Amino acid sequence: MKVHLDCFPCFLKQAVIAVRLGTKDEALQAAVLKGVTDEIKATDMSKPPAYSTTFMHRKIRQLLGKDPFEDIKSEYNQAALRLYPELRERVFQSKDPLWTASRLAIAGNIIDFGIFSSVDIIGTVERALSGNITIDHYSRFKRELDSRSRVFYLLDNSGEIVFDRLLIEVLVKMGKKVKAVVKGSPVLNDSTAYDAAETGLTELCEIVDNGCDCIGTILEMTSPDFKRMFDDADFIISKGQGNFETLGCMDGSNKYNKVMTFLLQAKCDVVSKELGLSRGSMVLLSSGQ
């Protein structure tokens, strides 16, 4: 996926959301917005949008002197944890816990403060469990999963990580060894090791970080340790638009010769158009055969 002209208003919208979360000082808000214009002007149109937003958010944190998403990340972790007992019961009382948990993982992808400033978690959960998702490769996903013992799980956002925990619980009960990947340092509301600990995921599976603050998974920015783990992985679950932008192809294939399953919601017009879907579509896209 490459940057489209329609990405530029989104870059600015993301910056506005970040500065409003980061400070109430209107003069500083304006200074930070003006300060990120060089990063936006330097956008490489041949790269996924995640490249530009990675540099932009680095600059925002530098100019604010803080992570503007720190407080709201914890707020959404706690909100999702309050839902966790009921959601877990729904998963393990269902006829197919893997099906239910994968749908809930997609529902959790609505928690994205790079795009939305408020979210309807409950409504999205019910829609994921009661309606058809637009791209549904569940049978392929399950078939590929059944033949493998290890899962490399690329996490996305805070709050959403609780929904991923449900799917990881199912995978562990299936006998899979799960390695869950967080960001090496804060960016947007993406999950870090702190979020994994706060939501209890560290008690369930191995947590590793990618050694960087990139949005999505930009392999050339990640640490040597992460690259080795990625190279060694043969079954990958990839959460969210950022990971899809940087690792996936619109036809469901990928350039890494790995079985990858992308769980996401098409939350922006550009990704939706590339996939040929309406905005808000839920996607379970597998590169397996």
BELNOR-V776927 format. One record per run of one state. SS is the DSSP state (@ for helix, = for strand, . for the rest). FROM is the first residue (numbers start at 1). TO is the last residue. If there is no record, write none. Layout:
# BELNOR-V776927
ss=(SS | SS)
from=(FROM | FROM)
to=(TO | TO)
This chain:
# BELNOR-V776927
ss=(. | @ | . | @ | . | @ | . | @ | . | @ | . | @ | . | @ | . | = | . | @ | . | = | . | = | . | @ | . | = | . | = | . | = | @ | . | @ | . | = | . | @ | . | @ | . | = | @ | . | = | . | @ | . | = | .)
from=(1 | 6 | 23 | 26 | 36 | 37 | 42 | 49 | 65 | 70 | 93 | 97 | 109 | 121 | 131 | 135 | 137 | 138 | 147 | 150 | 155 | 157 | 158 | 160 | 174 | 177 | 184 | 190 | 191 | 192 | 193 | 199 | 201 | 204 | 206 | 210 | 219 | 222 | 224 | 233 | 235 | 240 | 248 | 259 | 266 | 269 | 276 | 282 | 287)
to=(5 | 22 | 25 | 35 | 36 | 41 | 48 | 64 | 69 | 92 | 96 | 108 | 120 | 130 | 134 | 136 | 137 | 146 | 149 | 154 | 156 | 157 | 159 | 173 | 176 | 183 | 189 | 190 | 191 | 192 | 198 | 200 | 203 | 205 | 209 | 218 | 221 | 223 | 232 | 234 | 239 | 247 | 258 | 265 | 268 | 275 | 281 | 286 | 289)
